[in-house]
Amino acid sequence: LPISSSRRPFHAAMAAALLTEDLETYSSQYGTHGAIQRLQFIAQQTQKKHLQIEAVKLCLELLKRTTNFKRYIEMHESLKTLLEGNESALPAFDQVWVDATQKQAGILKDLYEQDLNQAKASQSKENIRSCHQQLTNLCLE
């Protein structure tokens, strides 16, 4: 059933109220990557500063479960901008995690590229496809 245009503002207001109440529960419905995307969308679209801050903080926590150190850096900078003047509420930037993750991602990339070159040398189509898939997954994470 389509929602009539007169009821849309009510539903949007109701959804915003629910999100404000428990953003963590809302985002836990999705996998790690889906939750990160949802939280980023909420942080970008909402006008409520406290909701933006909460979404970015949760996003930072979730990003540390992945190897996406670049997005972690971007989101931390975004949070720093949102908290201008209130630096005490800013969570510490985890440089150790960033360095370790960056190093691990570099090692994995080199390993996967080496596997790909070996697969190309052996001309095994299935191994080549598998190696391309591994590299793709690493880049998308």
N, C-alpha and C positions, 0 to 999 in steps of 0.2 A: 504494500500500500504506500503510495507516495504521501509524503508529509505536506500538508498545505502550507503555503507561504506564511500564513498568519501564525502557525505554530513553530516555525523554524527558530525565531528569536528565543522562544521559551526553551527549546531543546538545546540551543547553543549555550544559554545561560545556565541551564541545569548541568550540562556537560562540564562547563567551566567550574561550577561549584563542586562537582564530584572530583575533578582533577585537583582542585585546591586542597581538598580534604586529605587525599592519600595518593599522591603521585607515584610513590614507590610500588604500591599494590597495582595500580594501573599499568605501570611499565613491566611488572613481573609477568604479565600475561604473555609477553613476547619473549623470544629468545634474546640472547645478548645483543646481537647486531640489530634486530628489529626494535628492541627497546632503545638502543642508542639513537636510531633514526627517529623514533617517535619523540624522544626527549628533546632532540635537537629541533624538531619541528615545533614542539610546544614552546621552547625557549625563543624561537624566532617569531612565532605568530602571536603570542599572548602579549597583552598590554600591561599585565600585572607584574611588577618588578619582582615581588617575592616568589612568584611562580617561575619566572625566568631563572632566578638564582637557584631555586630548588631543583629545577630541571637540569641545569648545567652541573650542579654538584653531583646529582645522581648519574649523569652521563659520564663524569670523570671517574666515578667509582666503577662503572661498567667498562669503560675503556681500558682500565688496568687489567681486565680479564682477557684482553685481546693483545695483538701485537701492533696495534695501530698507534704508535707513539706520536705520529704527526698530528693526528686529530686530537690526541690528549693535550699536546702543546697548544693547539688552536683553541680548544675549549677552556683551558686554564687562562689563556690570555683574555678570552671572552668574559670569563668570570671576574677577572681582575678589573676589566672595564666596567662591568655591572656593579662592582663593589667599591667604586671610586670613593675615597674618603673613609671607608670602613674596612681597612686592610686587616683588622683583627679577625674578621669573619672569613678571610681568604684561607682555604686549606693550603698546606705546604705543597710546593711543587716537588714531585718525586723525581729528582734528577737521576738517582741511582737506578730506578726502574726504567726511565727513558734510555739511559746509556746501555743497560743490560739488554733491553728489548731491541734496541737499534743494532747492537752487536749480534744478537741471536738472529734477527731478520737478515742481516748481511750474510751470516754463515749459511743460513738455510737457502738463500738465493743462490749463493755460489755453489752449494751442493746440488741444488735442483738443476742449475745450468750445466754443471758437470755431467749429471745423469742424462740430461737432454742431449748433450754432445755425444755421449757414449751410445745412446739409443740411435742417434742419427748415423753414427759410424757403423752400427750393426744393421741399419736399415730395417729395424723392427717397427712397423707402423703402430702396433698396440703400445709398445714402450714409449714411442715418441708422443703419442696421444696422452698417455698417462703422465709423462713429464711435463707436457704443456699444461695439463690440468693442475698439477702440483704448483707450478709457477703462477698460474692464474689464481688459485686459492690463496696463495701467499700474498699476492698483490691486492686482492679484494679484501683481505682481512685487515 
